Amino acid sequence: MMAALKQEPGLDDRAYTVSVLQAIADPVLIALSQNRLRATMPVAEDRAQCTHLEALGRLMAGIAPWLELGPDDSAEGKLREHYLDLSLQAIANAVNPEAPDYMNFATGGQRLVDAAFLGHALLRAPKQLGANLPPDVKDQLVAALQMTRDQRPAECNWLLFSAMVEAALFRLTGDAQEGPMTYAVTRHLEWYKGDGTYGDGPHFHWDYYNSFVIQPMLLDVVDTLRRKGHELGVQYDLVLTRARRHAGVQEQMISPEGTFPVVGRSSTYRFGAFQLLSQIALMQQLPEEAPPAAVRSALTAIIRRMIEAPGTFDDAGWLTIGVMGRQPAMAERYISTGSLYLCATGLLHLGLPPQNPFWTTPAQPWTQKRIWSGDPSVKGDHAIHV
């Protein structure tokens, strides 16, 4: 797949990004739809209990907005139909207790994390994923998500995993426990550090967890509370304002060459570090100083640089551990093959239709490219105070 891309430099940004989605998704969805994920995915022995759900939850959280566009008669629309079919079968096998690839929602700590990512996918594709689940699969999925309720999350970004599970259950069934959602939102509002950034718990961390987890999930949990008519729903505009600022800072961190500072833990999630910028683009809420075409150009530059690095995929097409290619020494102890599929959340902007100006406007230089080329029209940057 990636070798073919290198031979086709004329692919436009959208076509290229769709092809990246395919390269990432194929090994997981094809194997799982055939009940062969456990048999084929490379697994670290000490992570065998959780890595399969990691791969499914994280991949689906990333590709769900694209799937939500639904099938149509275009080449891409037919491709979406194919991947939607694969995704629905993959989810069915993952939650079927009789299936060879039935996943672990019942034991260990990691199950809550990736049940939440899978739940996030259901919020991001309620029509194409949620509404298309057969009744028996929906019941099994609800039961699987409910299994995680016995886990008490740590006082950090993990609170949002319990909250996201409940948000997904509310979307699936119309019923959910409000407590995990209200507690997670209240605590994160308390942990706000200023200028669009939250602490991971009471402390500030130099890493990308505001984008990996905190702000994308916080936005959608608060939106769920708003839909439920809860009083915390009034915080949505504030949370969105802060998210827009953080996304704007993310855009400014992309170098003219399409690189960014690799700092903090979980760096092997690659361009999943830009989930928030991708989500704010999807929501069409980019700040004025980050025009959509410039953001598209910047995200494409990062994705190209990282996905085409030699060694990014093994010979069977599975992602390898690293930032630029295979760099196993960069992995924390909790990183295994399934973990790496969080990179798919950097593709959320594919949920914007092909005719959206985000895709059709000619390429534009992003902020750092403009600054370092000497563009005299670049304006200074300033903090927000909300």
Disulfide bonds with the S-S distance in Angstrom:
none
